[in-house]
Amino acid sequence: MGKVAAQLKVMPQSPDIDLDELQERLENALPEGAKISRTDRDDVAFGLVALLPTVIVPDDAGGSDAVEEAFAEVEGVESVKVEQVGRI
């Protein structure tokens, strides 16, 4: 079984969310076998900044779906979208 890297776009609920705390909550919410290799930030608009974590996950049934679902449940997250997926 291989691994894939998935970059997700995580939109916070408001510009007032502490992005460092949100990033920590995302790391704590990762399903077993997944890890964040890096997190970038993207200025969206009006002070809103999206987190762009790149997550390494096993290439099995579902792939990044479990991570996407786990991130969507994190406090302070408005939405989660997979931006890119590739084998490593």
N, C-alpha and C positions, 0 to 999 in steps of 0.2 A: 504494500500500500504506500503510495506516494503522499506528498504534501502539496498544498496549494497556498498561495498568498492572496488574500482578499483585502482590497482597500475598501473601507466603508466610510460613508459620510454620516456623521452623527450630528444632528441639529439640536442644540439646547433649547429649552422652553422659552428662555428670554436672554437678553444681553447681560442681565445681572447675575447669571449663573457663574460661579467660580469654576473656570475650565480645568484648573489643576485638580480640584476636588472631583469634578465630573470624570476626568481621566482616571483617577484612582478608583472610583466606583465602577467604571467600565472594566478595569483590570481585575477587580474582585468578582465581577459577574461572569468572567470567561468560563465556558464549559470545559470539562476535563479534556486535556489533549490539545487545547488551543493556547496560543500565546501571542502577545502583541510585540511585533518586532520594532515598530516605530510609530510615532503619532505626529502628524503634521497639523497645521491649523490653516483655515481658509477664511479670510474676511469675506462675509456674505454681503451685508448691507446694514446701515444704521446701527453700527456697533455690534451686530451679531456675528459671532465667529463660530464656524463649524469645526469639529474635530474630525480628522481623517486618519483613524488608526489602520495600520496594515497588520492583519492578523494571519498567523500561520496556523493552518488547520489540516487534519488528516483528510486525504482525498477519498472519503468513503461516501456512502449514501447520505445526501443532505449537505455535505461540504460546509459552506459558510452559513447555512440556514440556522443552525443552532446558535451561532454567535449573534446573528442578526436578531433572533427572537430574544436572546438573553439581554442584549443591549437595549432593546425596545422597552424592557421592563425596569430599567434603571431609573431611579428618581432624577428628575431634571432633564430627561431626554424627550424631545418632541417627536423626532422621527429618525429612522435608520434606513440607509439605502446602500446597497452594494454598488460601488463605482467600477471596480475592476477586479478580475480574478485571473490568476495565471499559475501554471505549474512551476514548482521550483526544484 
